[in-house]
Amino acid sequence: MTVRDAFDAVPRRLFLPEVIWVRQEDGWAVPLRRGDAPEQWEQACAADDTVITQVDDGAATDRGLWATSSSSAPGLMARMLEELRVVRGSRVLEIGTGTGYNAALLAHLTGADNITTVEIDDGIAAQARQALDQAGYPVEVVTGDGALGHPKNAPYDRVIATAAVHEVPYAWVEQTRPGGLILVPWALTVHPEAPFALLEVREDGTAEGRFVAASGFMTLRAQRVSQEDIRHADEAWAQAGRPEIARHGVTVTPAGQTVWLDSPANPVSYGLTR
Ligand SMILES: C[S@@+](CC[C@H](N)C(=O)[O-])C[C@H]1O[C@@H](n2cnc3c(N)ncnc32)[C@H](O)[C@@H]1O
């Protein structure tokens, strides 16, 4: 079973809500209702692009600024799933259920019983639960703060976050078995292409790994960063000579995390904003 097989088997359109949001040239996102514009809605489903499914934490009705839930671009999801190396029977924790589409792809790869997915917004979690059940992938959708993981179903072989962090919650390390992998997209606080990192958990309860490739996710709700944080990180990265993504790595211990360049012995002054 390959990631490609999963994409062939699971239609994205089953997971997108009737109302999606489209970004306008002026920066505002406005609703696009499937009933009003079915062709545009289908085009959005079929494109290799992010589809915004909630703005401004659900507060906006006719226009909104911040995308707060979305279905990620399928090409990026595929790249992340390839890196995650899930096999039949792998036990996986996903943080950020969103539409449920990624959880369904994971369920296709490893079996629905092996997936736990956590979503902080109860309305979004309820929609995803329904879509997953209807599509035939009855995975466990937990409503709660994904920063806490979900200890009840631990240990996991894989943790995948589909919301970005600037600090990896240690709970994710604690709940992953030694040798397991954590894939986590980063906020704009290490590199301007917001790369994702792939960490391996070790016997001693630490996790370490490198940044892999560009991503671009909204952050976990409790880890939102300000424009000033981003500007500060950008300047520090530029002063360091604009090192490429793959030169960066991160080590997570119970005492905190270190972002480094080339080797754990060389911590960088950027990467942490708090
Ligand atoms: C990019 S979307 C996830 C895309 C999703 N995996 C999919 O396939 O559609 C990010 C999601 O993370 C959720 N989120 C944000 N902070 C969270 C947190 N602390 N715990 C759990 N979910 C969170 C948001 O509500 C949003 O639905």
The ligand as an SDF file (V2000), in Angstrom:
LIG
                    3D

 27 29  0  0  0  0  0  0  0  0999 V2000
   -4.4620   22.8690    8.5580 C   0  0  0  0  0  0  0  0  0  0  0  0
   -5.8040   22.3690    9.5540 S   0  0  0  0  0  0  0  0  0  0  0  0
   -5.6360   20.5910    9.5370 C   0  0  0  0  0  0  0  0  0  0  0  0
   -5.8770   19.9230    8.2190 C   0  0  0  0  0  0  0  0  0  0  0  0
   -6.3970   18.5150    8.3850 C   0  0  0  0  0  0  0  0  0  0  0  0
   -5.3990   17.5920    8.8540 N   0  0  0  0  0  0  0  0  0  0  0  0
   -7.0850   18.0160    7.1470 C   0  0  0  0  0  0  0  0  0  0  0  0
   -6.7230   16.9700    6.6100 O   0  0  0  0  0  0  0  0  0  0  0  0
   -8.0390   18.6810    6.7200 O   0  0  0  0  0  0  0  0  0  0  0  0
   -5.2560   22.7120   11.2210 C   0  0  0  0  0  0  0  0  0  0  0  0
   -6.2840   22.3140   12.2730 C   0  0  0  0  0  0  0  0  0  0  0  0
   -5.6500   22.3440   13.5510 O   0  0  0  0  0  0  0  0  0  0  0  0
   -6.6260   22.7070   14.4920 C   0  0  0  0  0  0  0  0  0  0  0  0
   -5.9510   23.1260   15.7290 N   0  0  0  0  0  0  0  0  0  0  0  0
   -5.3830   24.3200   16.0340 C   0  0  0  0  0  0  0  0  0  0  0  0
   -4.8620   24.2900   17.2760 N   0  0  0  0  0  0  0  0  0  0  0  0
   -5.1040   23.0510   17.7620 C   0  0  0  0  0  0  0  0  0  0  0  0
   -4.8040   22.4050   18.9910 C   0  0  0  0  0  0  0  0  0  0  0  0
   -4.1520   23.0300   19.9790 N   0  0  0  0  0  0  0  0  0  0  0  0
   -5.1900   21.1290   19.1430 N   0  0  0  0  0  0  0  0  0  0  0  0
   -5.8630   20.4650   18.1630 C   0  0  0  0  0  0  0  0  0  0  0  0
   -6.1780   21.0230   16.9820 N   0  0  0  0  0  0  0  0  0  0  0  0
   -5.7920   22.2930   16.7790 C   0  0  0  0  0  0  0  0  0  0  0  0
   -7.4000   23.8230   13.7900 C   0  0  0  0  0  0  0  0  0  0  0  0
   -8.6700   24.0300   14.3920 O   0  0  0  0  0  0  0  0  0  0  0  0
   -7.4740   23.2590   12.3730 C   0  0  0  0  0  0  0  0  0  0  0  0
   -8.6680   22.5450   12.1810 O   0  0  0  0  0  0  0  0  0  0  0  0
  1  2  1  0
  2  3  1  0
  2 10  1  0
  3  4  1  0
  4  5  1  0
  5  6  1  0
  5  7  1  0
  7  8  2  0
  7  9  1  0
 10 11  1  0
 11 12  1  0
 11 26  1  0
 12 13  1  0
 13 14  1  0
 13 24  1  0
 14 15  1  0
 14 23  1  0
 15 16  2  0
 16 17  1  0
 17 18  1  0
 17 23  2  0
 18 19  1  0
 18 20  2  0
 20 21  1  0
 21 22  2  0
 22 23  1  0
 24 25  1  0
 24 26  1  0
 26 27  1  0
M  CHG  2   2   1   9  -1
M  END
$$$$
